[in-house]
Amino acid sequence: MPDTRKIHYAWIICLGGTLMLFASIGLGINVFSAFQPHLLAQGGLSNTQGSFLITVRSFFVLLGMTSANALASRLGLRRSCTLAMFLLSLSSFLFGAAGRFPLYCLAAALVGLGYSWAGMIPASLLMARWFQDRQSLALGLASAGTGLATILAPVPFTFLIERFSLRLSFWTEGALILLLALLFWLLVRDTPAQKGLSPYRTALHADRPPMPRPAPKGLTPLRWCFVLTASFCVGAATSLGISNFGVLYSTAGYEADTVARLISVMGLCMMVGKVACGQVTDRLGGRISNYILYILVLVGFALCCLADLGNVPLAYLAMVLSGLGLPLSAVSPPIWARDLCGDGDYAKGLKWIQSVYALGIFLMGTVPGALADRTGSYVPAYSLFWGMLLISLILLGRVYEVTGAGRPPEESVTPTPPTAR
């Protein structure tokens, strides 16, 4: 009998995934909200140029998403993800050293590649290889690293910027990512077989053969287009929403330390939300978790549209609700791929969903800054994001309801009666 008290190495892999996503999405993307107002001011950049940096980053995210599976197949997940984290570290050092707009664009391009090659696609593949059960929880725990970075990093990085320099703050971030890359390399292995193990299963299911996850019937090409359209809208609205929280409130007149705390609160709630999302999905299925997350993020972004009122408690409430709903940006797309594509086409479906998600960020990347230059506020951008999220909810909800996807696990594995057709 195996020692059931021993922690399965899959949970160490989950920790490695947490460190990776802490660096790639947390530091590389989310914490940029804290750097961006200072970068605009000290780099002499307009709002449009600031948004163009996000567009450059998004273009290389798109390139990286389409090549992530191929790179992982060629190098292995451990090597490709470590390489990506080195690129992220290099981007931070370049942001600190650069004084000209073209070099900032180059740094943003490196962030895009690092985000893609050490982001949700490889993290999802790692969790799928190492976890037969509790896969959504593992993915939620791993992606909670992005929220953890958003909690811990903005205040000290803002302190370094204001007390010393923007350059020192960026270089500190680069050194931290290098350390995380080393820890990831030491902890992670590509497959359970490399440790002489089988994928993690709960004690309840240990004596039963793994149940396959088939794709639901009724996912027509038109409905698949609905899913991809929803992914496009979610990618643009959530990722650009997170990236622009800092300038939303700083442009509205909030003090720098208040903005940093707002972003940290959002990160804390996003971390809690990701773990809770994994638990809810494992227990109730992806359909219910979709509705919960959409309601939270729609209300949160509606409150963001009130930023120009200057009401600090309302801003904190907006960050709390947005953060709790923003697992929609990271945890949900892999769940959609699993629910709608099954085991057989999971990797292919995930690549399509994440690539179209990245396309939305790329095509919409300059819109927030352009609207701010025209109107003097980032509120119009958040009104647009709110509308895009509502459209995605309608489309995705329709596909889930018609196909019956995302049911609770006990319903999904219930054998079909022999007489059913």
Secondary structure, 3 states (H helix, E strand, C coil): CCCCCCCCCHHHHHHHHHHHHHHHHHHHHHCHHHHHHHHHHHCCCCHHHHHHHHHHHHHHHHHHHHHHHHHHHHHCHHHHHHHHHHHHHHHHHHHHHCCCHHHHHHHHHHHHHHHHHCCHHHHHHHHHHHECCCHHHHHHHHHHHHHHHHHHCHHHHHHHHHHCCHHHHHHHHHHHHHHHHHHHHHHCCCCHHHHCCCCECCCCCCCCCCCCCCCCCCCCHHHHHHHHHHHHHHHHHHHHHHHCHHHHHHHCCCCHHHHHHHHHHHHHHHHHHHHHHHHHHHHHCHHHHHHHHHHHHHHHHHHHCCHHHCCHHHHHHHHHHHHHHHHHHCCHHHHHHHHHHCCCCHHHHHHHHHHHHHHHHHHHCCHHHHHHHHHCCCHHHHHHHHHHHHHHHHHHHHHHHHHCCCCCHHHHCCCCCCCCC
